[in-house]
Every structure is written in C-alpha cells, then in structure tokens.
Amino acid sequence: MPADEDVLRTPDLTTPVSTRRWRIVGPGLVVAATGIGAGDLVATLVAGSRFGYALAWTVVVGVVIKIALVEGAGRWSLATGRTIFEGWRSLGRWTSVYFGVYIVVWGFVYGAAAMSSSALPLQALFPGVDLKVFAIGAGVLGGVMVWFGKYSFFEKVIAFFVGVMFVTVVGSAIVTLPNLGELAAGLVPTIPENGLVVALSVTGGVGGTITLAAYGYWLREKGWHSPGWMKVMRLDNGVAYVVSGVFVFSMLVVGAELLYSGGIALADGEGGLVQLAAVLGERYGTFMTWFFLIGFFATSFSSILGVWNGVSLMFADFVGTLRGLDSDDPRRRIGGLYYRVFVVWLTVPPMAILFLDRPIGLIVLYGVLGALFMPFLAITLLWLLNSSRTPAEWRSRWLSNSLMTICAVLFVVLGVQQLLTEVGKLFA
C-alpha cells in the first residue's frame, strides 16, 4: 500500500477503505466556505470596529454550535441513508409547503444578492466596468462551473478559493499586528454596553444558513453514505469549522486593530468591505487594497458556487421526493434535470433585480422566510435525531441535545429580531 495512504476501517464494511489523507476533509470545507459570505465578514468586522476584542468569545461559541448543527445534519444522513428533506417530509406535509415556498423565493432574491456581492470587489478593482456586468458575469460563470462539473471538480475549486481566502483574509489580520493579550482577554464571555444584538449576530452567523442543510447531500456525492463514515464526517466537520473560525477571527482582528483603535467608521453593508480595502491601502500600501479585495471576491464567489451546487441538489431532492422518484434517480443528483432547473433559477431570473429598484415586498418575504429557516432546521433536527426515525445507536445524547437546544433558542431569538426588522420595513 502506498505510504501516503491511510487505512480506514469502518464497522459496516467487510474490507478496509483506502483513502488519501488530503481527501479526508472535503464536504465540511465546502459547507463552511459556502456559509462564510461577505455578510459574515461584515458582521464580525462591525463587532471588532465597535467593541474591539470584547466579543471574541462569540466567535468560539458560534463555531461550536455550528459544528453541533452540521454534525446533526451529517449524522442523520449517514445513520438513516435518507436526505434531510426526506426527514422533514416524515414530520408532516407542512414542511414541504414551507420549504417549497422558501427555497423558490430565497433562490430568486439570493441569486441577485450573491451576484452583486461578487461584483463589488471586482468593480473596486476595475472601476471603469459597470457593476451589473461583473454581477451577471459572476452568476453565469458560477452556473457554468456547477452545471458541467462533477462533485470532485467542484470540491477542488472550493478548496482553491478557501486557500485564497486564508492567505488574504488571515494575511490582512496578521499585517495589522493583533494584540494577543487583548484577544485572549476577549475570550472571557462579557457583553459590552449595547453589544447584545451584535454578540447574537456574530454567534449565529459563523458560517451558513440553508447550506448547512446541504451537508448531507455533499456527503452523499462524496461517497460517504453509511454509519461507517461517521468518525470521518465528524473530523471533516470539525476541521472545516475551525478553519471558518480562523477566518471570522481574522476579520474581528482587522476591525479591532484597524478601525476600533483608529476610530474609523465604515459604511453599512458590504460596501464597507470595499471601504476597508481602501483603508488598508492607505495604511499599508496599494498592494493591500488589491490583496484584500481578492479575498473579498474569493469569499463571495465561493458562496455562489456552493449555493448554486448545494441548494440545487436540495431542490432536486425536494421535487424528486414529491414525485416519488427513486433515491438513485439521476434527476435528483448533480447534473440532473431538476438540479439544472434550479441552477437556471438562481442565475437568470435574479438578473432582473439588478436592473430594477429594490422590490420591497419580495425582500420582506425573503427576510421573513429566512428568519424562520434556521429555527426550523435546529428544531426539526432535534425532533428527528431524538425519534425512532433515527437508529437508537445514533440518536442524540445529552451534549448534542444541549448544543442543539442552544442553537434553536439562539436562532429563534435572532429570527424574531429579523422578523421585526423586516416588518418594520413595510412601515418605514
């Protein structure tokens, strides 16, 4: 046997499975990279710019609870051999109604948001080109890459962008010379005055929303499809979210060292990241502006790729399950009919939003449905993993249930807050 291979013995297989070390971590990295979008960088940057290192502990808590949540999704998939939507379907028809409306509305609005997010750093690098040109180009490129590419190709592309993100985002933090003493002090849980909402946002926003539920689909595409892969899945998930925590910590450091200490305020939203690139350039040279903007693009475009692939797989499974298709039916897999239908839905119709004023009613509906999804995911996983639907050996124990309950409570609080914000827009 080659020296660069490990032998992984799994309890349900009669022969050892040889796998290269670098292939152990895969789907977890995909779900973490997809979940860390520009919005997460903004939220953490805001926390650092307003409160310095005081909320560093929220990043750690966020990583731990997301590990628990994604582990639950992966455990369901491996222990039962069923997709997360098949699990939801077993809880009642109401889940299909909610998820069907949610995924269609979410896909339409998110498609435009993701394309715009990827276009912002490109326009900052090449200001002579219209934002819409870059946005449409990013959407089409992402669509083409996931339309033809198999999972193995997709995973390698995501790994490349994660490498770019690591070098640029973490490199930007290193350049600012973080104060390690203050950073260590920030790991002690405290909530500064007026910091509760920001603390909750950072804790709940470390890496992903609907793409967390896509983890089981990526496990299946990877070929991890039985309880024998449980230890590998947990290693994969843990390593990936530790990496995501490093990204988020890096933005906290940049916010604390560059903005908080200098009393610099940035614009709201993702435009603040473009402004941050300019601040880095003024402080450390023009190279740093380009350096950070490349990382900003890698962060946003990796989310396009992950959503275009993972959520399209979820849509294909949704339609296939409702139609009673066999689980191995090609229409429910990457490259299948229903998968490609949703890739088109994410790419083409949202382009209309780029040319129109913000459709406030649709945006509000998107926000309301989005506020409900994370509580829906956490609560239904608690339900599924503590019921007879899951084999007794793989049901949740006290630690998993405790962390999942914290997830559910946190996301209910954040969901109510977001609901109030979205409803407030109707009367603004």
Legacy VTK file of the C-alpha trace (Angstrom):
# vtk DataFile Version 3.0
C-alpha trace
ASCII
DATASET POLYDATA
POINTS 428 float
0.000 0.000 0.000
1.396 3.465 -0.854
2.949 5.377 2.039
0.687 8.397 1.563
-2.484 6.417 2.259
-4.267 5.553 5.476
-6.423 2.512 6.045
-9.816 3.475 7.349
-11.727 0.506 8.784
-15.443 1.048 9.028
-17.824 -1.095 11.082
-20.278 -1.819 8.285
-17.761 -2.731 5.570
-16.094 -6.085 5.135
-12.914 -4.692 3.604
-10.726 -1.726 4.528
-11.276 1.513 2.658
-8.068 3.208 1.470
-8.240 6.945 1.256
-5.586 9.610 0.843
-5.111 11.880 3.832
-5.918 15.039 1.893
-9.262 13.592 0.864
-10.496 13.176 4.440
-11.594 16.809 4.700
-13.992 17.739 1.924
-17.749 18.325 2.307
-17.232 20.172 5.602
-14.875 22.610 3.936
-17.463 23.129 1.211
-20.286 23.883 3.645
-18.094 26.183 5.756
-16.702 28.094 2.767
-20.167 28.448 1.263
-21.619 29.670 4.528
-18.978 32.320 5.155
-20.132 35.075 2.867
-19.495 38.781 2.767
-22.320 39.284 5.270
-20.477 37.235 7.897
-17.299 39.236 7.313
-19.268 42.471 7.694
-20.945 41.323 10.942
-17.631 40.351 12.512
-15.897 43.462 11.218
-18.630 45.568 12.826
-18.157 43.718 16.114
-14.418 44.422 16.063
-14.809 48.048 14.993
-17.366 48.840 17.719
-16.168 46.740 20.643
-12.566 45.778 19.902
-11.811 42.264 21.119
-14.606 42.188 23.704
-16.766 39.839 21.605
-14.016 37.424 20.549
-15.674 34.710 22.649
-18.785 34.834 20.460
-16.751 33.521 17.528
-15.758 30.443 19.552
-19.364 29.853 20.647
-20.546 30.300 17.067
-18.083 27.715 15.785
-19.079 25.187 18.473
-22.820 25.453 17.867
-22.418 25.306 14.072
-20.258 22.185 14.455
-23.089 20.663 16.501
-25.748 21.672 13.981
-23.890 20.429 10.911
-22.861 17.237 12.743
-26.551 16.628 13.344
-27.345 17.028 9.647
-24.481 14.723 8.714
-25.383 12.148 11.374
-28.965 11.999 10.130
-27.792 11.417 6.567
-25.256 8.697 7.431
-27.300 6.921 10.099
-30.530 6.694 8.122
-29.415 6.793 4.494
-32.116 9.410 3.941
-31.798 13.043 2.896
-32.734 15.882 5.204
-35.789 16.672 3.086
-36.983 13.078 3.375
-36.658 13.532 7.124
-38.637 16.774 7.056
-41.282 15.112 4.892
-41.759 12.453 7.576
-42.729 15.196 10.053
-45.752 16.258 8.042
-46.805 17.939 4.804
-46.402 21.398 6.361
-42.634 21.039 5.990
-42.968 20.622 2.219
-45.185 23.694 1.938
-42.799 25.860 3.950
-39.655 24.570 2.292
-41.111 24.752 -1.217
-42.072 28.412 -0.860
-38.863 29.240 0.955
-36.413 27.705 -1.498
-38.061 29.342 -4.539
-38.293 32.844 -3.026
-34.914 32.557 -1.304
-33.226 31.391 -4.506
-34.597 34.291 -6.540
-33.536 37.010 -4.106
-30.285 35.376 -3.003
-29.199 34.932 -6.614
-29.198 38.689 -7.149
-27.580 39.384 -3.761
-24.780 36.864 -4.315
-24.009 38.128 -7.798
-23.884 41.737 -6.550
-21.649 40.740 -3.643
-19.153 39.102 -6.005
-19.268 42.120 -8.305
-18.453 44.723 -5.627
-14.747 43.865 -5.196
-14.309 43.448 -8.961
-15.756 46.884 -9.634
-13.479 48.333 -6.963
-10.519 46.755 -8.765
-11.755 47.841 -12.207
-13.946 50.920 -11.646
-14.462 51.533 -15.356
-16.727 48.479 -15.668
-20.386 48.629 -14.659
-21.313 46.641 -11.528
-24.079 44.783 -13.370
-21.589 43.436 -15.921
-19.486 41.845 -13.189
-22.595 40.623 -11.341
-24.036 38.882 -14.376
-20.630 37.509 -15.289
-20.158 36.041 -11.790
-23.574 34.411 -11.870
-23.100 32.923 -15.331
-19.577 31.694 -14.537
-20.776 30.066 -11.327
-23.700 28.477 -13.175
-21.475 27.047 -15.888
-18.962 25.666 -13.378
-21.591 23.743 -11.406
-23.631 22.789 -14.495
-20.930 20.647 -16.058
-18.575 19.906 -13.169
-18.814 16.748 -11.091
-18.612 16.917 -7.299
-14.879 16.116 -7.228
-14.167 19.068 -9.526
-16.470 21.329 -7.531
-14.758 20.388 -4.261
-11.296 21.155 -5.678
-12.465 24.575 -6.911
-13.899 25.384 -3.465
-10.634 24.266 -1.846
-8.748 26.655 -4.133
-10.932 29.596 -3.094
-10.588 28.622 0.565
-6.822 28.802 0.087
-7.161 32.278 -1.429
-9.426 33.347 1.442
-6.994 32.007 4.011
-3.991 33.817 2.546
-5.775 37.139 2.005
-8.144 37.440 4.968
-5.800 35.923 7.548
-2.881 37.770 5.947
-4.727 41.076 6.357
-5.191 40.339 10.056
-1.513 39.476 10.515
-0.468 42.726 8.859
-2.428 44.728 11.435
-0.291 43.205 14.243
-3.018 41.877 16.559
-2.753 42.499 20.285
-2.653 38.908 21.545
-3.162 39.918 25.160
-6.390 41.785 24.434
-7.501 38.991 22.123
-7.034 36.438 24.914
-8.959 38.683 27.318
-11.802 38.844 24.793
-12.268 35.072 25.072
-13.776 35.624 28.533
-17.551 35.981 27.975
-18.714 39.539 28.549
-21.249 41.683 26.739
-20.340 45.368 26.451
-23.000 48.051 26.662
-25.253 47.986 23.554
-23.420 44.886 22.385
-26.085 42.185 22.865
-27.525 42.287 19.346
-24.065 42.276 17.758
-22.989 39.398 20.015
-26.002 37.335 18.981
-25.423 38.140 15.303
-21.788 37.027 15.392
-22.628 33.880 17.375
-25.385 32.879 14.982
-23.637 33.960 11.812
-20.445 31.894 11.769
-20.836 30.083 8.503
-24.085 29.320 6.837
-27.865 29.218 6.671
-29.634 26.907 4.212
-26.290 25.494 3.059
-25.887 23.835 6.465
-28.708 21.516 5.446
-26.902 20.762 2.177
-24.104 18.991 4.080
-25.793 15.600 3.869
-26.116 15.928 0.108
-22.419 16.690 -0.268
-21.624 13.666 1.926
-23.617 11.518 -0.495
-21.897 12.997 -3.541
-18.534 12.399 -1.849
-19.430 8.739 -1.438
-19.835 8.851 2.354
-23.177 7.129 2.684
-23.243 4.848 5.739
-22.618 4.899 9.519
-19.097 3.622 8.864
-18.176 7.145 7.772
-19.402 8.776 10.994
-15.940 9.403 12.517
-14.625 10.758 9.234
-17.658 13.051 8.926
-17.089 14.418 12.405
-13.414 15.065 11.703
-14.301 16.701 8.399
-16.929 18.927 10.009
-14.772 19.899 12.985
-11.684 20.806 10.969
-13.738 22.791 8.465
-15.449 24.917 11.111
-12.209 25.548 12.953
-10.897 26.926 9.654
-14.028 29.057 9.304
-13.495 30.321 12.847
-9.984 31.427 11.875
-11.460 33.469 9.005
-14.005 35.136 11.260
-11.423 35.795 13.982
-9.265 37.457 11.354
-11.986 39.940 10.477
-12.523 40.669 14.154
-8.810 41.434 14.457
-8.897 43.744 11.432
-11.924 45.555 12.856
-10.361 45.881 16.303
-6.848 46.920 15.247
-7.553 48.997 12.166
-10.943 50.545 12.877
-11.672 50.432 16.611
-8.216 51.623 17.635
-8.213 54.309 14.924
-11.782 55.482 15.485
-12.672 54.789 11.833
-16.324 54.229 10.875
-17.288 52.317 7.741
-20.399 52.385 5.604
-23.132 49.879 6.356
-23.350 46.626 4.428
-20.913 45.009 2.061
-19.838 48.376 0.698
-17.986 48.700 3.984
-15.640 45.915 2.878
-14.679 47.946 -0.198
-14.067 50.932 2.054
-11.998 48.722 4.362
-9.807 47.733 1.402
-9.119 51.434 0.791
-8.244 51.947 4.474
-5.820 49.013 4.320
-4.255 50.555 1.206
-3.808 53.928 2.892
-2.199 52.325 5.929
-0.051 49.618 4.331
0.210 50.433 0.630
-1.835 49.915 -2.538
-0.926 46.228 -2.643
-3.035 45.625 0.462
-6.103 47.085 -1.257
-5.810 44.581 -4.088
-4.849 41.825 -1.649
-7.989 42.256 0.462
-10.336 42.770 -2.496
-9.160 39.465 -3.983
-10.027 37.784 -0.684
-13.410 39.550 -0.663
-14.118 38.174 -4.147
-12.997 34.663 -3.188
-15.340 34.758 -0.184
-18.335 35.900 -2.227
-17.746 33.737 -5.293
-17.200 30.577 -3.231
-20.671 31.215 -1.792
-22.090 31.419 -5.318
-20.526 28.090 -6.218
-21.640 26.413 -3.008
-25.225 27.654 -3.199
-25.562 27.031 -6.939
-24.453 23.435 -6.298
-25.789 22.552 -2.840
-29.161 24.277 -2.883
-29.808 23.000 -6.418
-29.206 19.494 -5.058
-31.731 20.211 -2.294
-34.280 21.444 -4.838
-33.740 18.344 -6.980
-34.323 16.149 -3.927
-37.405 18.194 -2.988
-39.011 17.677 -6.414
-37.847 14.068 -6.664
-39.278 13.206 -3.247
-42.634 14.827 -4.027
-42.766 12.902 -7.310
-41.838 9.639 -5.607
-38.680 9.104 -7.651
-36.129 6.518 -6.547
-33.309 7.955 -4.441
-30.796 6.998 -7.138
-32.791 8.601 -9.944
-30.319 10.797 -11.906
-32.821 13.655 -11.915
-32.179 14.010 -8.161
-28.387 14.246 -8.453
-25.744 16.706 -9.709
-26.266 17.323 -13.411
-29.833 16.006 -13.347
-32.878 17.762 -14.787
-34.231 19.252 -11.557
-30.748 20.253 -10.407
-30.164 22.186 -13.625
-33.604 23.797 -13.481
-32.683 25.371 -10.155
-29.223 26.406 -11.352
-31.035 28.394 -14.063
-33.480 29.781 -11.475
-30.597 31.043 -9.323
-28.771 32.556 -12.305
-31.156 34.018 -14.883
-34.350 35.445 -13.274
-32.442 37.263 -10.475
-30.682 39.345 -13.129
-33.932 41.315 -13.418
-33.455 42.590 -9.857
-30.097 44.045 -10.876
-31.911 46.373 -13.303
-34.849 47.287 -11.068
-35.353 49.195 -7.853
-35.428 47.002 -4.763
-38.746 45.064 -4.789
-39.553 45.788 -1.164
-42.386 43.251 -0.857
-40.234 40.402 -2.173
-37.297 41.471 0.001
-39.520 41.448 3.088
-40.912 37.988 2.235
-37.340 36.754 1.701
-36.312 38.153 5.075
-39.302 36.657 6.882
-38.811 33.187 5.380
-35.078 33.403 6.046
-35.666 34.335 9.682
-37.707 31.160 10.094
-35.301 28.748 8.399
-32.551 28.382 10.994
-35.023 27.768 13.860
-36.795 25.326 11.506
-33.526 23.469 10.847
-32.430 23.320 14.503
-35.843 22.280 15.859
-36.509 19.644 13.178
-33.057 18.130 13.655
-33.725 17.893 17.394
-37.004 16.179 16.562
-35.573 13.763 14.003
-32.467 12.802 15.984
-34.441 12.012 19.157
-37.155 9.940 17.494
-37.491 6.385 16.225
-36.723 7.704 12.732
-33.051 7.554 13.744
-31.470 4.212 14.745
-31.049 4.078 18.538
-27.243 3.917 18.314
-27.097 7.270 16.522
-29.730 9.262 18.388
-28.613 12.414 20.132
-27.163 12.274 23.627
-27.124 14.977 26.280
-24.223 17.000 24.806
-25.641 17.068 21.302
-29.121 17.855 22.612
-27.791 20.647 24.805
-25.886 22.292 21.963
-28.782 21.816 19.535
-31.179 23.359 22.046
-28.881 26.360 22.394
-28.872 26.590 18.580
-32.664 26.503 18.478
-33.082 29.177 21.178
-30.427 31.409 19.612
-31.958 31.192 16.154
-35.473 31.765 17.472
-34.261 34.978 19.145
-32.398 36.077 16.011
-35.396 35.087 13.895
-37.799 37.208 15.948
-35.375 40.119 15.744
-35.143 39.742 11.963
-38.909 39.400 11.622
-39.408 42.673 13.486
-36.821 44.333 11.254
-38.460 43.078 8.060
-41.978 44.034 9.161
-40.621 47.462 10.131
-39.532 47.962 6.520
-43.166 47.879 5.446
-43.884 50.945 7.545
-40.619 52.807 7.009
LINES 1 429
428 0 1 2 3 4 5 6 7 8 9 10 11 12 13 14 15 16 17 18 19 20 21 22 23 24 25 26 27 28 29 30 31 32 33 34 35 36 37 38 39 40 41 42 43 44 45 46 47 48 49 50 51 52 53 54 55 56 57 58 59 60 61 62 63 64 65 66 67 68 69 70 71 72 73 74 75 76 77 78 79 80 81 82 83 84 85 86 87 88 89 90 91 92 93 94 95 96 97 98 99 100 101 102 103 104 105 106 107 108 109 110 111 112 113 114 115 116 117 118 119 120 121 122 123 124 125 126 127 128 129 130 131 132 133 134 135 136 137 138 139 140 141 142 143 144 145 146 147 148 149 150 151 152 153 154 155 156 157 158 159 160 161 162 163 164 165 166 167 168 169 170 171 172 173 174 175 176 177 178 179 180 181 182 183 184 185 186 187 188 189 190 191 192 193 194 195 196 197 198 199 200 201 202 203 204 205 206 207 208 209 210 211 212 213 214 215 216 217 218 219 220 221 222 223 224 225 226 227 228 229 230 231 232 233 234 235 236 237 238 239 240 241 242 243 244 245 246 247 248 249 250 251 252 253 254 255 256 257 258 259 260 261 262 263 264 265 266 267 268 269 270 271 272 273 274 275 276 277 278 279 280 281 282 283 284 285 286 287 288 289 290 291 292 293 294 295 296 297 298 299 300 301 302 303 304 305 306 307 308 309 310 311 312 313 314 315 316 317 318 319 320 321 322 323 324 325 326 327 328 329 330 331 332 333 334 335 336 337 338 339 340 341 342 343 344 345 346 347 348 349 350 351 352 353 354 355 356 357 358 359 360 361 362 363 364 365 366 367 368 369 370 371 372 373 374 375 376 377 378 379 380 381 382 383 384 385 386 387 388 389 390 391 392 393 394 395 396 397 398 399 400 401 402 403 404 405 406 407 408 409 410 411 412 413 414 415 416 417 418 419 420 421 422 423 424 425 426 427
